[in-house]
Amino acid sequence: MSLNTTEVIARTSEIVSPWKSKHGGLIPILQSIQGEFGYLPTEALKTVSKDLKIPEAEIYGVATFYAQFHLNPRGRHVVRVCRGTACHVRGSQKILDMVKEITGINENETTKDLRFTIEPVACLGACGLAPVMMVDDQTFGRLEPGKVREILEKFE
């Protein structure tokens, strides 16, 4: 989705409007903005700052503190490869290397076509299925590097 600055500012002002006379609205506002755009565009954060008279630094502080918020566009599909001990011992690094090779990106990056984002994760809590990878909310266990391409091809 290509974002027009004027549209981002207008839509953000609409989101902020009901909160102008209330306290404690910053997180719900940021959640709504991210829900609208898929991430928190710079223009939107500047608009929130102006409309609520909150310093931009404070808004960025909140946006970067919480893992739920993203300052850059994310892919339609988020790929997470477990780095926990059980997964590591059973070869999760080879799985991660294969994901990087297939997508052409590194951790915390998004493909140019916005198809995939790779996010690091300490543990997925599926140790009995090690090594484990998740794509969006689907878990794939007992992986081998040769299975990764077939899995990723299912996600357009």
C-alpha positions in Angstrom: 0.0 0.0 0.0 1.5 3.3 -1.0 0.8 6.0 1.6 0.0 9.5 0.6 1.2 12.0 3.2 -1.9 14.1 3.1 -4.1 11.0 3.6 -1.9 9.8 6.5 -2.2 13.2 8.2 -6.0 13.4 7.6 -6.7 9.8 8.8 -4.5 10.3 11.8 -6.3 13.5 12.8 -9.6 11.6 12.6 -8.2 8.9 14.9 -6.8 11.4 17.4 -9.9 13.7 17.4 -12.0 11.8 20.0 -9.0 11.7 22.4 -8.1 15.4 22.3 -9.8 16.3 25.6 -8.9 13.0 27.4 -5.8 11.7 29.1 -4.3 8.3 28.6 -5.1 7.9 24.9 -1.7 7.6 23.4 -1.4 3.8 23.3 -4.9 3.3 21.9 -4.2 6.0 19.3 -1.0 4.3 18.3 -2.8 1.0 18.1 -5.5 2.5 15.9 -2.9 4.1 13.6 -1.0 0.9 13.3 -4.2 -1.0 12.6 -4.9 1.5 9.8 -1.5 1.6 8.1 0.2 -1.6 9.3 2.9 0.4 11.1 3.4 3.9 12.5 4.3 6.3 9.7 6.5 9.3 10.7 3.8 11.7 9.4 1.3 10.1 11.7 3.5 10.4 14.8 4.1 14.1 13.9 0.4 14.6 13.6 -0.3 13.0 17.0 2.4 15.2 18.5 0.9 18.3 17.1 -2.8 17.4 17.8 -2.2 16.2 21.4 0.6 18.7 22.2 2.9 15.9 23.3 6.6 16.1 22.4 7.5 13.8 19.5 10.3 12.3 21.6 7.7 11.1 24.2 5.6 9.5 21.4 8.7 7.8 19.9 9.6 6.6 23.5 6.3 4.9 23.8 6.3 3.5 20.3 9.8 2.0 20.6 9.3 0.7 24.2 6.4 -1.6 23.3 7.2 -4.6 21.0 3.7 -4.4 19.5 4.5 -1.1 17.6 6.5 -1.0 14.4 8.0 2.1 12.8 8.6 0.5 9.4 6.3 -1.3 7.0 6.0 -5.0 7.7 5.4 -7.9 5.4 2.1 -9.5 5.0 3.6 -12.6 6.6 5.9 -12.5 9.7 8.4 -15.4 9.9 9.7 -16.3 13.3 12.4 -19.0 13.8 12.9 -20.2 17.4 16.3 -19.6 19.0 15.6 -21.5 22.2 18.0 -24.1 23.5 16.1 -27.1 22.2 15.7 -25.5 18.8 19.2 -24.3 18.6 20.6 -27.8 19.5 18.4 -29.3 16.8 19.5 -27.0 14.0 17.3 -23.8 14.1 20.3 -21.7 12.8 20.2 -23.7 9.5 16.5 -23.1 9.3 17.0 -19.4 9.8 19.8 -19.3 7.3 17.5 -21.0 4.7 14.7 -18.4 5.4 17.2 -15.6 4.9 18.5 -17.2 1.7 15.0 -17.7 0.2 13.7 -14.3 1.1 16.9 -12.4 0.5 16.6 -10.4 3.8 18.1 -10.5 7.2 16.4 -10.5 10.6 14.3 -7.4 11.3 14.0 -6.7 7.6 11.1 -6.8 5.2 11.1 -7.9 1.6 10.7 -5.1 -1.0 7.4 -6.6 -2.1 6.2 -6.5 1.5 5.6 -10.3 1.4 7.8 -11.3 4.4 9.3 -9.9 7.5 11.8 -11.9 9.6 11.5 -11.3 13.3 13.9 -12.8 15.9 12.3 -14.7 18.7 13.9 -16.2 21.8 11.4 -19.0 22.3 8.2 -20.2 20.6 7.3 -22.6 23.5 7.2 -25.7 21.3 10.4 -27.4 22.4 9.0 -30.9 21.7 8.7 -29.9 18.1 12.3 -28.5 17.8 13.4 -26.9 15.5 10.3 -24.7 15.1 9.3 -21.9 12.8 6.1 -19.8 12.8 4.7 -18.0 9.8 2.0 -15.6 11.1 0.0 -17.8 13.5 0.9 -21.2 12.0 3.6 -23.3 13.6 5.9 -25.7 11.7 7.9 -28.2 13.7 10.6 -30.8 13.3 11.9 -28.8 10.5 14.7 -29.5 8.1 16.2 -26.9 5.9 14.8 -28.6 2.8 11.2 -28.1 3.9 11.5 -24.3 4.4 11.0 -23.3 0.7 7.9 -25.5 0.4 6.4 -23.8 3.5 7.2 -20.3 2.5 5.7 -20.8 -1.0 2.3 -21.4 0.6 2.3 -17.7 1.8 1.6 -15.2 -1.0 
